C-alpha cells in the first residue's frame, strides 16, 4: 500500500548515481516485505528505511555491483516528499477502510492518525484506538511501513507504535525543545506540531524506535517525550564536552552558550557531559539504549567506545538484557554486533573491528566486607 509514483520518484532523486534496474530492485524490496506477521514485516521495512536497501546491478562492463539505495534523506528533510491525505481509501481482501489522516513520506504511509469528533457524546480516544485495531486487522498491508500511530477525540491525544496495547498509548507533552506545552493547548495540536514536524519525525523514525526480540516475540517500542528530549540534549552536551561540532548542526548549541535543559552546561571540551535523572519506572534502560544508538551514529564521534557502569549487579543484568534485545538500535549498519557474557558482563560492539563497550558493576569491584559509601539506586549517567 504505497504511492508508487512518489516512491519511485524519491528513489531516483536520492540515488541519482544508480541505474534504473537498481532502483527497480529497491522498489520491489520496499513493496514486498517478507515476514510471518505484521510486526516482523514492519521491522524489516524499518531497517530498509533507516539503513537503505541493498541492491545489485550490472555495470557497463557486465560486472555485478552492489550498492545501497537511500529511501529517506535524514540529513535534509526538505529533500523528501511530504504529503498528508485525509480519508485515504484502502481495499484489501474485500475489506474497505478509510483512516482519518495519513502522512506519507516519499510515498510511504509512515503514520496513521485516527480522529474522533469532540462534539460527539460517544467519541473518545479509546473508540479511536479500537478503530485503529480494526484497520490493522482488516488492511494490514497499509501498516507494514508504519512508524507512528496516534488517536485523538479532538482534545486528548495519545501516541504509540504498531501492535501496542491500550496502556502503551501515551500523551506527548512538548512542542518545541523540552518545554512542556501549556495546559490550555489541545493535546492533538501538541502531537501535530511536535511529532509531525519533518525534522522531529525523522529523528523519531531513525533514532527512537526499537524492536525488542523477547524470546521469539518481537515487541516494537517508541521513546516517550522525556526520553526523546533527554537523549537529544545529552548528545548535544556530549559534543560540547568533547569539543566536537555536530555535522548537521542539530544538536550543537549557539556559539558561546551551552545548556543542558534550562541549566547552564560547562565549557567546551571540559569532558563533563552531565547526568540524566530518572524516576522509577520511567524507562531509564531504554533511554540509555537510545542514547547509545544515537551517539554511535553521530559522525563527529567517529568510532566511540561506550562503557556502562552500574552500582548493582541486578541493574547490570537489566541493562545488558535491554541492550541485547535492542541491538539493532544500538548500532548502524556500519557496526557488527556480538553479544558475549563474561565475568565482566561484556557487550561487544565491534566498529571497524574493535571491541567496545563493556558492561560492569561497581559492586563487583568491592570486597564482600566493604560497606557501600552511597546508594545511587536508579540514577544513571
C-alpha positions, 0 to 999 in steps of 0.5 A: 500500500504505497504511492508508487509514483512518489516512491519511485520518484524519491528513489531516483532523486536520492540515488541519482548515481544508480541505474534504473534496474537498481532502483527497480530492485529497491522498489520491489524490496520496499513493496514486498516485505517478507515476514510471518506477521505484521510486526516482523514485516514492519521491522524489516521495512524499518531497517530498509528505511533507516539503513537503505536497501541493498541492491545489485546491478550490472555495470557497463562492463557486465560486472555485478555491483552492489550498492545501497539505495537511500529511501529517506534523506535524514540529513535534509528533510526538505529533500523528501516528499511530504504529503498528508491525505485525509480519508485515504481509501484502502481495499484489501481482501474485500475489506474497505477502510478509510483512516482519518489522516495519513502522512506519507513520506516519499510515498510511504504511509509512515503514520496513521492518525485516527480522529474522533469528533469532540462534539460527539457524546460517544467519541473518545480516544479509546473508540479511536484506538479500537478503530485503529485495531480494526484497520490493522486487522482488516488492511494490514498491508497499509501498516507494514511501513508504519512508524507512528500511530496516534488517536485523538477525540479532538482534545486528548491525544495519545501516541504509540507504535504498531501492535501496542496495547491500550496502556502503551498509548501515551500523551506527548507533552512538548512542542518545541525543545523540552518545554512542556506545552501549556495546559490550555493547548489541545493535546492533538495540536501538541502531537501535530506540531511536535511529532509531525514536524519533518525534522522531529519525525525523522529523528523519531523514525531513525533514532527512537524506535526499537524492536525488542526480540523477547524470546521469539516475540518481537515487541516494537517500542517508541521513546516517550517525550522525556526520553526523546528530549533527554537523549537529544540534549545529552548528545548535544552536551556530549559534543560540547564536552568533547569539543566536537561540532555536530555535522548537521548542526542539530544538536550543537548549541549557539556559539558561546552558550551551552545548556543542558535543559534550562541549566547552564552546561560547562565549557567546551571540551571540559569532558563533563557531559552531565547526568540524566535523572530518572524516576522509577519506572520511567524507562531509564534502560531504554533511554540509555539504549537510545542514547547509545544508538544515537551517539554511535551514529553521530559522525563527529564521534567517529568510532566511540567506545561506550562503557556502562557502569552500574552500582548493582549487579541486578541493574547490570543484568537489566541493562545488558538484557535491554541492550541485547534485545535492542541491538539493532538500535544500538548500532548502524549498519556500519557496526557488527554486533556480538553479544558475549557474557563474561565475568565482566558482563561484556557487550561487544560492539565491534566498529571497524573491528574493535571491541567496545563497550563493556558492561560492569558493576561497581559492586563487583569491584568491592570486597564482600566486607566493604560497606557501600559509601552511597546508594545511587539506586536508579540514577544513571549517567 
